[in-house]
Amino acid sequence: MRNRRWGELIIDELTRCGCRAAWVCPGARSAPLAAAAARSPRLAVSICIDERAAGYQAVNAARAAGKPAAVICTSGTAAANLLPAAVEAAMSGVPLVVLTADRPPELRDTGANQTIDQPDLFGRAAAWRFDLPVPDARIDPAAVLTTVDQAVHRARAAAAPVHLNCMFAEPLLDDAPPDGSERRPAGRPYTTYTPAPAEPSPAAVAATAAAVRAAAAGLLAVGPLPAAADRSAIASLAAALDWPMIADIQSGLRFAWGGRPPPPIVRHHDLVLGHAGEALPAPDVVLHLGGRLTSKTYLTLLGSSRPAVCVHVAEHPRRIDPEHVVTDRVQAAPDRFCSALEAELRSAGGQDGAGAAGLIGAGTVAAEAVAAVLAAEPAVSEPAAAADLIELLPAGWGAFGGSSMPIRDLDTFAEAAVARAAPLAVGANRGASGIDGAIASAVGFAAGLRAPVGALAGDLAVLHDLGSLAVLARSPQPVVLVVINNDGGGIFNFLPALSSQKDVFERCFGTPHGYRFEHACRMFALDYHRPTTRAEARATLERCFAAGRPALIEIGTDRQRNLDLHRQLRAAAGAAIEARVRAGR
């Protein structure tokens, strides 16, 4: 038997390919992989008893670090529990290496214990998959190494999960010594892959430059970007264009950093863009960089205004165009595209356009209106919790937003952060936008950043991932988790088609649960706080950030009151914008 040696070959080659972190779930069949990972001096290993949580940790560590992470589990439903994380990785463009252990082929389809059909378990979510055979002395070990090399290359090239299904027969661990027969050059992968160039084509740059010069009202929209993207190149283009820029909370461009002034960003853009085409000009040329933006108002604007030119630039080939308005799709690194476009515009004498003043000014008065409404609200509230989390976040910390309302509130209301040495890293599972794995994801994001994280999540998401409080309590990087507890699914109150169904709304959609999280925190030895005023909540945040320990801060709100407050904030911002337009400013 060569199980132990094959496990070592797989793990060692993973590390030579640049994988530096792995999440390992307990199980017997995966023992050759788990033991090799635990013994590897080049791999940071985290143990997680919940495969779903392990998957989400690995995805968000890879998201934050910009390099593949691995997750290892045993056979059967353990492997099936990794599907949600694989879907999120596929939808959000995150490289992930999934290693599942499996029974030997003679046990498949026999009713053998813990044996399911695993080779295609992740379906189209996996960019590539391979069914590794049972270790055999007749198979050249180089075949194992080149398979791992291909897996990591495919994960990087596709920015997606890959699946290696590893069959092992009993006895699961043996003492077979290494034989050196893989003939691997020391210190590098057996097969080295040269990545595809991320440079934009000159023709695409020239065509975009022509559209920019002809624009009457241009708009620069920046979504989530790869961790390694040079955001200064994007900021430089934004300043050179003098176009209004909407920067998703995950873009890293929302706030000033590195001593440079912020780009011409539209503050509270989700509130402002609802007036484009009415009080404000709608864009005729849109340049979209990176992933899908959180703002629904932005998508609604695209669908209603149908810009003459909409250029989307991203490193991957996937379509991100839910409104079907993209006219030009450029596959290139967004930062390199921006540098090339800026050079092209300067060489040809720049461009004409309406400038950024209209939307920028609208954002300024909207921000004043939002601040006034929140200042008059002494109680804790969901918009204030989002704004305060980012405003008070210490230097060197990252942020994570849970799906549903938390990430939307962060994107809409978080805007008062101080200048930082580097762009603020904000993570979220916006690929498939599921609420599952919220706590584990925040912990994984902190691991990938190698920095503490402030996180915002809803009560249903925390209940869904309650077991991950154990992971949060032991996180090497502190995570301060703010939980919005509105006793159910608060986002459904915003959907008239559902909230109008009075006879079934609370039971089927509101789903009140009546729980608080104090006793769960006590079980996991987590610091717990439940402030009742905004001032108390801000003070609690500051204390928890200063303490540098994992903590849970529960913010109790009312779903109907939250809906009313959001409507009040939008109305106040709209009135301020309309007053500014009437005044001719």
SULBEL-V652320 format. One record per residue. N is the residue number from 1. PHI is phi in whole degrees, 0 to 359 (none if undefined). NEAR is the number of other ideal C-beta (glycine too) atoms within 10 Angstrom. D_FIRST is the distance of its C-alpha to the first C-alpha in whole Angstrom. Layout:
n=N phi=PHI near=NEAR d_first=D_FIRST
n=N phi=PHI near=NEAR d_first=D_FIRST
This chain:
n=1 phi=none near=19 d_first=0
n=2 phi=235 near=20 d_first=4
n=3 phi=303 near=25 d_first=6
n=4 phi=300 near=22 d_first=8
n=5 phi=294 near=23 d_first=9
n=6 phi=294 near=25 d_first=10
n=7 phi=301 near=28 d_first=12
n=8 phi=295 near=22 d_first=14
n=9 phi=299 near=25 d_first=14
n=10 phi=297 near=25 d_first=16
n=11 phi=291 near=28 d_first=18
n=12 phi=299 near=20 d_first=19
n=13 phi=290 near=24 d_first=20
n=14 phi=303 near=29 d_first=22
n=15 phi=291 near=18 d_first=24
n=16 phi=292 near=21 d_first=25
n=17 phi=275 near=25 d_first=26
n=18 phi=103 near=12 d_first=28
n=19 phi=281 near=23 d_first=27
n=20 phi=240 near=17 d_first=28
n=21 phi=218 near=21 d_first=28
n=22 phi=217 near=27 d_first=25
n=23 phi=252 near=30 d_first=26
n=24 phi=245 near=22 d_first=23
n=25 phi=256 near=23 d_first=23
n=26 phi=299 near=14 d_first=22
n=27 phi=171 near=20 d_first=19
n=28 phi=279 near=14 d_first=16
n=29 phi=297 near=25 d_first=14
n=30 phi=271 near=26 d_first=15
n=31 phi=305 near=19 d_first=14
n=32 phi=300 near=26 d_first=11
n=33 phi=283 near=29 d_first=15
n=34 phi=296 near=26 d_first=17
n=35 phi=295 near=18 d_first=16
n=36 phi=295 near=24 d_first=16
n=37 phi=295 near=25 d_first=19
n=38 phi=296 near=13 d_first=21
n=39 phi=270 near=12 d_first=20
n=40 phi=286 near=17 d_first=21
n=41 phi=283 near=5 d_first=24
n=42 phi=253 near=11 d_first=26
n=43 phi=236 near=19 d_first=25
n=44 phi=278 near=15 d_first=27
n=45 phi=252 near=16 d_first=26
n=46 phi=244 near=21 d_first=28
n=47 phi=261 near=14 d_first=26
n=48 phi=220 near=26 d_first=28
n=49 phi=282 near=11 d_first=28
n=50 phi=251 near=19 d_first=29
n=51 phi=298 near=26 d_first=28
n=52 phi=298 near=23 d_first=31
n=53 phi=295 near=26 d_first=32
n=54 phi=298 near=29 d_first=29
n=55 phi=299 near=33 d_first=30
n=56 phi=291 near=34 d_first=33
n=57 phi=297 near=32 d_first=33
n=58 phi=296 near=33 d_first=30
n=59 phi=300 near=35 d_first=33
n=60 phi=280 near=32 d_first=36
n=61 phi=293 near=32 d_first=34
n=62 phi=294 near=29 d_first=34
n=63 phi=300 near=31 d_first=37
n=64 phi=288 near=25 d_first=39
n=65 phi=275 near=20 d_first=37
n=66 phi=73 near=14 d_first=37
n=67 phi=215 near=19 d_first=33
n=68 phi=297 near=27 d_first=30
n=69 phi=243 near=31 d_first=28
n=70 phi=240 near=29 d_first=25
n=71 phi=226 near=30 d_first=24
n=72 phi=236 near=29 d_first=21
n=73 phi=212 near=28 d_first=21
n=74 phi=274 near=22 d_first=19
n=75 phi=272 near=26 d_first=19
n=76 phi=83 near=19 d_first=23
n=77 phi=295 near=11 d_first=26
n=78 phi=304 near=22 d_first=25
n=79 phi=293 near=27 d_first=24
n=80 phi=297 near=17 d_first=27
n=81 phi=291 near=17 d_first=29
n=82 phi=274 near=31 d_first=28
n=83 phi=300 near=19 d_first=31
n=84 phi=303 near=20 d_first=34
n=85 phi=293 near=35 d_first=33
n=86 phi=296 near=26 d_first=31
n=87 phi=296 near=22 d_first=35
n=88 phi=299 near=28 d_first=37
n=89 phi=299 near=36 d_first=35
n=90 phi=294 near=24 d_first=35
n=91 phi=283 near=19 d_first=39
n=92 phi=254 near=23 d_first=40
n=93 phi=72 near=20 d_first=38
n=94 phi=244 near=29 d_first=35
n=95 phi=286 near=27 d_first=32
n=96 phi=218 near=29 d_first=29
n=97 phi=249 near=25 d_first=25
n=98 phi=259 near=28 d_first=24
n=99 phi=248 near=28 d_first=20
n=100 phi=251 near=29 d_first=19
n=101 phi=278 near=28 d_first=16
n=102 phi=215 near=27 d_first=16
n=103 phi=287 near=22 d_first=14
n=104 phi=292 near=14 d_first=13
n=105 phi=297 near=12 d_first=16
n=106 phi=290 near=10 d_first=16
n=107 phi=264 near=16 d_first=18
n=108 phi=288 near=15 d_first=20
n=109 phi=57 near=10 d_first=24
n=110 phi=237 near=9 d_first=23
n=111 phi=81 near=6 d_first=24
n=112 phi=296 near=13 d_first=21
n=113 phi=301 near=9 d_first=21
n=114 phi=55 near=17 d_first=21
n=115 phi=237 near=17 d_first=21
n=116 phi=232 near=16 d_first=23
n=117 phi=277 near=9 d_first=24
n=118 phi=260 near=22 d_first=22
n=119 phi=304 near=15 d_first=22
n=120 phi=250 near=12 d_first=26
n=121 phi=300 near=20 d_first=27
n=122 phi=262 near=25 d_first=29
n=123 phi=52 near=12 d_first=31
n=124 phi=285 near=8 d_first=33
n=125 phi=293 near=23 d_first=33
n=126 phi=273 near=25 d_first=30
n=127 phi=290 near=22 d_first=31
n=128 phi=199 near=16 d_first=28
n=129 phi=215 near=21 d_first=24
n=130 phi=212 near=17 d_first=21
n=131 phi=259 near=14 d_first=18
n=132 phi=289 near=21 d_first=15
n=133 phi=288 near=14 d_first=13
n=134 phi=299 near=18 d_first=9
n=135 phi=309 near=23 d_first=7
n=136 phi=212 near=10 d_first=7
n=137 phi=297 near=11 d_first=8
n=138 phi=280 near=4 d_first=11
n=139 phi=266 near=14 d_first=12
n=140 phi=297 near=11 d_first=14
n=141 phi=304 near=23 d_first=13
n=142 phi=301 near=15 d_first=17
n=143 phi=296 near=14 d_first=17
n=144 phi=294 near=25 d_first=15
n=145 phi=295 near=22 d_first=18
n=146 phi=292 near=16 d_first=21
n=147 phi=293 near=18 d_first=20
n=148 phi=296 near=28 d_first=20
n=149 phi=302 near=19 d_first=24
n=150 phi=295 near=17 d_first=25
n=151 phi=300 near=28 d_first=24
n=152 phi=293 near=24 d_first=26
n=153 phi=298 near=21 d_first=29
n=154 phi=296 near=20 d_first=29
n=155 phi=297 near=29 d_first=30
n=156 phi=291 near=19 d_first=32
n=157 phi=295 near=17 d_first=34
n=158 phi=269 near=18 d_first=35
n=159 phi=48 near=22 d_first=35
n=160 phi=200 near=23 d_first=33
n=161 phi=283 near=32 d_first=30
n=162 phi=235 near=27 d_first=27
n=163 phi=232 near=27 d_first=24
n=164 phi=254 near=25 d_first=20
n=165 phi=264 near=20 d_first=18
n=166 phi=249 near=27 d_first=14
n=167 phi=276 near=23 d_first=12
n=168 phi=226 near=28 d_first=9
n=169 phi=260 near=16 d_first=8
n=170 phi=282 near=12 d_first=8
n=171 phi=290 near=10 d_first=8
n=172 phi=288 near=17 d_first=8
n=173 phi=235 near=17 d_first=8
n=174 phi=222 near=14 d_first=7
n=175 phi=249 near=7 d_first=9
n=176 phi=296 near=15 d_first=7
n=177 phi=286 near=8 d_first=11
n=178 phi=297 near=12 d_first=12
n=179 phi=250 near=10 d_first=13
n=180 phi=70 near=8 d_first=16
n=181 phi=282 near=11 d_first=16
n=182 phi=283 near=18 d_first=17
n=183 phi=51 near=10 d_first=20
n=184 phi=270 near=18 d_first=21
n=185 phi=300 near=9 d_first=25
n=186 phi=294 near=5 d_first=25
n=187 phi=81 near=6 d_first=27
n=188 phi=219 near=10 d_first=27
n=189 phi=299 near=21 d_first=25
n=190 phi=300 near=21 d_first=23
n=191 phi=240 near=16 d_first=26
n=192 phi=261 near=11 d_first=29
n=193 phi=257 near=14 d_first=31
n=194 phi=270 near=6 d_first=35
n=195 phi=293 near=8 d_first=36
n=196 phi=295 near=10 d_first=39
n=197 phi=296 near=10 d_first=42
n=198 phi=260 near=14 d_first=44
n=199 phi=286 near=13 d_first=47
n=200 phi=284 near=21 d_first=50
n=201 phi=287 near=14 d_first=52
n=202 phi=304 near=10 d_first=55
n=203 phi=295 near=9 d_first=57
n=204 phi=294 near=19 d_first=55
n=205 phi=296 near=23 d_first=57
n=206 phi=296 near=14 d_first=60
n=207 phi=295 near=15 d_first=60
n=208 phi=294 near=23 d_first=59
n=209 phi=301 near=21 d_first=62
n=210 phi=296 near=14 d_first=65
n=211 phi=294 near=22 d_first=64
n=212 phi=298 near=24 d_first=64
n=213 phi=296 near=17 d_first=67
n=214 phi=272 near=15 d_first=69
n=215 phi=292 near=23 d_first=68
n=216 phi=271 near=12 d_first=71
n=217 phi=214 near=21 d_first=68
n=218 phi=269 near=26 d_first=65
n=219 phi=219 near=30 d_first=62
n=220 phi=256 near=27 d_first=59
n=221 phi=243 near=27 d_first=56
n=222 phi=239 near=30 d_first=53
n=223 phi=263 near=24 d_first=50
n=224 phi=302 near=26 d_first=47
n=225 phi=240 near=26 d_first=45
n=226 phi=301 near=20 d_first=42
n=227 phi=303 near=17 d_first=42
n=228 phi=274 near=10 d_first=42
n=229 phi=298 near=24 d_first=45
n=230 phi=277 near=16 d_first=48
n=231 phi=289 near=21 d_first=51
n=232 phi=294 near=17 d_first=54
n=233 phi=293 near=19 d_first=54
n=234 phi=289 near=27 d_first=54
n=235 phi=298 near=27 d_first=57
n=236 phi=295 near=17 d_first=59
n=237 phi=296 near=26 d_first=59
n=238 phi=301 near=25 d_first=60
n=239 phi=293 near=17 d_first=63
n=240 phi=291 near=16 d_first=64
n=241 phi=291 near=26 d_first=64
n=242 phi=58 near=16 d_first=66
n=243 phi=260 near=28 d_first=65
n=244 phi=295 near=31 d_first=64
n=245 phi=237 near=29 d_first=60
n=246 phi=255 near=30 d_first=58
n=247 phi=243 near=30 d_first=55
n=248 phi=303 near=29 d_first=53
n=249 phi=302 near=31 d_first=52
n=250 phi=274 near=30 d_first=48
n=251 phi=286 near=28 d_first=49
n=252 phi=81 near=24 d_first=50
n=253 phi=249 near=28 d_first=54
n=254 phi=292 near=27 d_first=55
n=255 phi=236 near=19 d_first=57
n=256 phi=292 near=18 d_first=58
n=257 phi=207 near=20 d_first=56
n=258 phi=63 near=12 d_first=56
n=259 phi=80 near=8 d_first=60
n=260 phi=265 near=12 d_first=60
n=261 phi=291 near=9 d_first=62
n=262 phi=292 near=17 d_first=61
n=263 phi=296 near=24 d_first=61
n=264 phi=287 near=20 d_first=63
n=265 phi=270 near=24 d_first=61
n=266 phi=278 near=27 d_first=63
n=267 phi=289 near=23 d_first=63
n=268 phi=51 near=24 d_first=62
n=269 phi=300 near=30 d_first=61
n=270 phi=293 near=23 d_first=60
n=271 phi=279 near=28 d_first=64
n=272 phi=281 near=29 d_first=65
n=273 phi=295 near=29 d_first=64
n=274 phi=295 near=21 d_first=66
n=275 phi=258 near=21 d_first=69
n=276 phi=292 near=25 d_first=68
n=277 phi=92 near=13 d_first=70
n=278 phi=246 near=12 d_first=73
n=279 phi=281 near=17 d_first=74
n=280 phi=235 near=21 d_first=72
n=281 phi=292 near=15 d_first=71
n=282 phi=277 near=18 d_first=68
n=283 phi=289 near=28 d_first=66
n=284 phi=259 near=20 d_first=66
n=285 phi=227 near=24 d_first=63
n=286 phi=238 near=28 d_first=60
n=287 phi=248 near=30 d_first=57
n=288 phi=253 near=26 d_first=54
n=289 phi=249 near=29 d_first=51
n=290 phi=85 near=27 d_first=48
n=291 phi=277 near=25 d_first=46
n=292 phi=290 near=23 d_first=48
n=293 phi=281 near=26 d_first=51
n=294 phi=288 near=23 d_first=51
n=295 phi=296 near=23 d_first=55
n=296 phi=287 near=13 d_first=56
n=297 phi=297 near=19 d_first=60
n=298 phi=298 near=25 d_first=58
n=299 phi=296 near=17 d_first=57
n=300 phi=297 near=14 d_first=60
n=301 phi=298 near=26 d_first=62
n=302 phi=300 near=25 d_first=60
n=303 phi=293 near=12 d_first=61
n=304 phi=274 near=11 d_first=64
n=305 phi=271 near=21 d_first=65
n=306 phi=46 near=13 d_first=63
n=307 phi=304 near=21 d_first=63
n=308 phi=297 near=15 d_first=64
n=309 phi=228 near=21 d_first=61
n=310 phi=226 near=25 d_first=58
n=311 phi=257 near=22 d_first=56
n=312 phi=247 near=24 d_first=52
n=313 phi=242 near=24 d_first=50
n=314 phi=206 near=26 d_first=46
n=315 phi=287 near=22 d_first=43
n=316 phi=260 near=14 d_first=41
n=317 phi=268 near=9 d_first=43
n=318 phi=292 near=17 d_first=43
n=319 phi=279 near=11 d_first=46
n=320 phi=237 near=16 d_first=48
n=321 phi=203 near=16 d_first=51
n=322 phi=296 near=10 d_first=52
n=323 phi=265 near=15 d_first=56
n=324 phi=56 near=10 d_first=55
n=325 phi=240 near=19 d_first=57
n=326 phi=293 near=17 d_first=55
n=327 phi=260 near=14 d_first=57
n=328 phi=221 near=14 d_first=55
n=329 phi=245 near=17 d_first=51
n=330 phi=247 near=21 d_first=50
n=331 phi=267 near=17 d_first=46
n=332 phi=193 near=19 d_first=46
n=333 phi=293 near=22 d_first=46
n=334 phi=304 near=30 d_first=49
n=335 phi=293 near=25 d_first=50
n=336 phi=290 near=19 d_first=50
n=337 phi=298 near=28 d_first=52
n=338 phi=297 near=30 d_first=54
n=339 phi=298 near=20 d_first=55
n=340 phi=293 near=22 d_first=55
n=341 phi=293 near=25 d_first=58
n=342 phi=298 near=20 d_first=60
n=343 phi=296 near=14 d_first=60
n=344 phi=296 near=17 d_first=61
n=345 phi=294 near=19 d_first=64
n=346 phi=292 near=12 d_first=65
n=347 phi=292 near=9 d_first=66
n=348 phi=255 near=12 d_first=68
n=349 phi=89 near=8 d_first=70
n=350 phi=81 near=14 d_first=68
n=351 phi=211 near=20 d_first=69
n=352 phi=258 near=11 d_first=71
n=353 phi=184 near=18 d_first=70
n=354 phi=281 near=17 d_first=72
n=355 phi=80 near=15 d_first=70
n=356 phi=262 near=23 d_first=68
n=357 phi=301 near=12 d_first=71
n=358 phi=299 near=22 d_first=71
n=359 phi=291 near=29 d_first=68
n=360 phi=298 near=18 d_first=68
n=361 phi=296 near=18 d_first=71
n=362 phi=298 near=30 d_first=70
n=363 phi=295 near=25 d_first=67
n=364 phi=295 near=18 d_first=69
n=365 phi=288 near=23 d_first=71
n=366 phi=296 near=27 d_first=69
n=367 phi=297 near=20 d_first=67
n=368 phi=295 near=14 d_first=70
n=369 phi=293 near=23 d_first=71
n=370 phi=298 near=25 d_first=67
n=371 phi=299 near=15 d_first=68
n=372 phi=293 near=12 d_first=71
n=373 phi=295 near=19 d_first=70
n=374 phi=292 near=19 d_first=67
n=375 phi=294 near=10 d_first=69
n=376 phi=275 near=8 d_first=71
n=377 phi=249 near=16 d_first=69
n=378 phi=287 near=12 d_first=68
n=379 phi=285 near=17 d_first=65
n=380 phi=297 near=23 d_first=62
n=381 phi=209 near=26 d_first=61
n=382 phi=288 near=26 d_first=58
n=383 phi=299 near=22 d_first=59
n=384 phi=294 near=25 d_first=60
n=385 phi=299 near=26 d_first=57
n=386 phi=293 near=27 d_first=55
n=387 phi=297 near=24 d_first=58
n=388 phi=290 near=25 d_first=58
n=389 phi=303 near=28 d_first=54
n=390 phi=286 near=23 d_first=54
n=391 phi=299 near=16 d_first=58
n=392 phi=267 near=20 d_first=57
n=393 phi=299 near=23 d_first=53
n=394 phi=292 near=13 d_first=53
n=395 phi=301 near=11 d_first=52
n=396 phi=90 near=11 d_first=49
n=397 phi=266 near=23 d_first=47
n=398 phi=252 near=23 d_first=46
n=399 phi=224 near=24 d_first=47
n=400 phi=222 near=33 d_first=45
n=401 phi=246 near=31 d_first=47
n=402 phi=290 near=28 d_first=46
n=403 phi=291 near=23 d_first=46
n=404 phi=77 near=21 d_first=49
n=405 phi=288 near=28 d_first=52
n=406 phi=304 near=28 d_first=51
n=407 phi=291 near=26 d_first=50
n=408 phi=294 near=22 d_first=53
n=409 phi=292 near=26 d_first=55
n=410 phi=299 near=28 d_first=54
n=411 phi=292 near=29 d_first=54
n=412 phi=274 near=25 d_first=58
n=413 phi=247 near=29 d_first=59
n=414 phi=280 near=26 d_first=57
n=415 phi=201 near=23 d_first=59
n=416 phi=251 near=14 d_first=61
n=417 phi=287 near=19 d_first=58
n=418 phi=284 near=12 d_first=59
n=419 phi=296 near=13 d_first=58
n=420 phi=233 near=18 d_first=55
n=421 phi=288 near=9 d_first=53
n=422 phi=221 near=11 d_first=51
n=423 phi=304 near=19 d_first=51
n=424 phi=289 near=22 d_first=50
n=425 phi=274 near=20 d_first=46
n=426 phi=235 near=26 d_first=46
n=427 phi=249 near=29 d_first=43
n=428 phi=193 near=30 d_first=43
n=429 phi=271 near=32 d_first=41
n=430 phi=264 near=23 d_first=44
n=431 phi=295 near=19 d_first=41
n=432 phi=251 near=17 d_first=41
n=433 phi=60 near=15 d_first=44
n=434 phi=279 near=20 d_first=42
n=435 phi=275 near=20 d_first=43
n=436 phi=288 near=19 d_first=39
n=437 phi=71 near=29 d_first=37
n=438 phi=296 near=30 d_first=41
n=439 phi=291 near=30 d_first=40
n=440 phi=300 near=29 d_first=36
n=441 phi=296 near=34 d_first=37
n=442 phi=297 near=35 d_first=40
n=443 phi=294 near=32 d_first=38
n=444 phi=296 near=38 d_first=35
n=445 phi=298 near=31 d_first=38
n=446 phi=297 near=30 d_first=39
n=447 phi=296 near=26 d_first=36
n=448 phi=293 near=29 d_first=36
n=449 phi=286 near=22 d_first=39
n=450 phi=59 near=13 d_first=39
n=451 phi=208 near=15 d_first=42
n=452 phi=294 near=21 d_first=44
n=453 phi=221 near=28 d_first=45
n=454 phi=259 near=28 d_first=47
n=455 phi=234 near=27 d_first=47
n=456 phi=232 near=30 d_first=49
n=457 phi=215 near=27 d_first=47
n=458 phi=269 near=26 d_first=49
n=459 phi=295 near=25 d_first=49
n=460 phi=294 near=22 d_first=47
n=461 phi=296 near=25 d_first=44
n=462 phi=290 near=24 d_first=44
n=463 phi=299 near=17 d_first=44
n=464 phi=297 near=18 d_first=41
n=465 phi=241 near=25 d_first=39
n=466 phi=302 near=15 d_first=40
n=467 phi=298 near=16 d_first=37
n=468 phi=284 near=28 d_first=37
n=469 phi=299 near=22 d_first=40
n=470 phi=296 near=18 d_first=37
n=471 phi=292 near=27 d_first=35
n=472 phi=300 near=24 d_first=39
n=473 phi=296 near=19 d_first=40
n=474 phi=255 near=14 d_first=37
n=475 phi=297 near=22 d_first=37
n=476 phi=299 near=11 d_first=37
n=477 phi=259 near=20 d_first=40
n=478 phi=300 near=20 d_first=43
n=479 phi=237 near=26 d_first=43
n=480 phi=262 near=28 d_first=47
n=481 phi=258 near=28 d_first=47
n=482 phi=265 near=24 d_first=50
n=483 phi=251 near=27 d_first=50
n=484 phi=276 near=28 d_first=53
n=485 phi=251 near=20 d_first=53
n=486 phi=253 near=24 d_first=56
n=487 phi=57 near=18 d_first=55
n=488 phi=143 near=19 d_first=53
n=489 phi=268 near=22 d_first=53
n=490 phi=297 near=25 d_first=55
n=491 phi=295 near=21 d_first=55
n=492 phi=290 near=19 d_first=56
n=493 phi=295 near=23 d_first=59
n=494 phi=275 near=15 d_first=60
n=495 phi=251 near=12 d_first=59
n=496 phi=303 near=8 d_first=62
n=497 phi=299 near=7 d_first=61
n=498 phi=265 near=16 d_first=59
n=499 phi=295 near=17 d_first=61
n=500 phi=285 near=8 d_first=64
n=501 phi=275 near=13 d_first=63
n=502 phi=300 near=7 d_first=64
n=503 phi=287 near=7 d_first=63
n=504 phi=236 near=10 d_first=60
n=505 phi=301 near=16 d_first=59
n=506 phi=296 near=15 d_first=58
n=507 phi=292 near=10 d_first=56
n=508 phi=263 near=12 d_first=54
n=509 phi=239 near=16 d_first=54
n=510 phi=298 near=20 d_first=56
n=511 phi=43 near=15 d_first=53
n=512 phi=296 near=13 d_first=55
n=513 phi=239 near=13 d_first=52
n=514 phi=77 near=6 d_first=55
n=515 phi=266 near=14 d_first=52
n=516 phi=236 near=16 d_first=52
n=517 phi=253 near=21 d_first=49
n=518 phi=298 near=14 d_first=51
n=519 phi=288 near=9 d_first=49
n=520 phi=296 near=18 d_first=45
n=521 phi=295 near=22 d_first=46
n=522 phi=297 near=10 d_first=47
n=523 phi=300 near=12 d_first=44
n=524 phi=261 near=18 d_first=42
n=525 phi=57 near=12 d_first=44
n=526 phi=260 near=19 d_first=45
n=527 phi=299 near=16 d_first=49
n=528 phi=229 near=18 d_first=51
n=529 phi=216 near=20 d_first=54
n=530 phi=222 near=18 d_first=56
n=531 phi=289 near=19 d_first=59
n=532 phi=243 near=12 d_first=62
n=533 phi=239 near=12 d_first=64
n=534 phi=296 near=20 d_first=63
n=535 phi=299 near=11 d_first=64
n=536 phi=294 near=15 d_first=62
n=537 phi=295 near=24 d_first=59
n=538 phi=296 near=19 d_first=60
n=539 phi=296 near=14 d_first=60
n=540 phi=295 near=21 d_first=57
n=541 phi=302 near=23 d_first=55
n=542 phi=298 near=13 d_first=56
n=543 phi=294 near=14 d_first=56
n=544 phi=293 near=22 d_first=52
n=545 phi=299 near=19 d_first=52
n=546 phi=293 near=9 d_first=53
n=547 phi=291 near=12 d_first=51
n=548 phi=66 near=13 d_first=48
n=549 phi=238 near=15 d_first=46
n=550 phi=301 near=25 d_first=44
n=551 phi=205 near=24 d_first=47
n=552 phi=236 near=27 d_first=48
n=553 phi=247 near=25 d_first=52
n=554 phi=263 near=20 d_first=53
n=555 phi=251 near=25 d_first=56
n=556 phi=273 near=16 d_first=57
n=557 phi=228 near=20 d_first=59
n=558 phi=250 near=16 d_first=61
n=559 phi=296 near=22 d_first=60
n=560 phi=292 near=13 d_first=63
n=561 phi=296 near=15 d_first=65
n=562 phi=295 near=21 d_first=62
n=563 phi=299 near=17 d_first=63
n=564 phi=298 near=12 d_first=66
n=565 phi=294 near=20 d_first=66
n=566 phi=299 near=22 d_first=64
n=567 phi=296 near=11 d_first=67
n=568 phi=296 near=17 d_first=69
n=569 phi=295 near=23 d_first=67
n=570 phi=293 near=20 d_first=67
n=571 phi=294 near=13 d_first=71
n=572 phi=295 near=20 d_first=71
n=573 phi=296 near=27 d_first=70
n=574 phi=297 near=19 d_first=71
n=575 phi=296 near=13 d_first=75
n=576 phi=295 near=20 d_first=74
n=577 phi=294 near=26 d_first=73
n=578 phi=295 near=16 d_first=76
n=579 phi=296 near=13 d_first=78
n=580 phi=295 near=18 d_first=77
n=581 phi=295 near=17 d_first=77
n=582 phi=296 near=9 d_first=81
n=583 phi=282 near=8 d_first=82
n=584 phi=77 near=5 d_first=81
n=585 phi=262 near=12 d_first=78
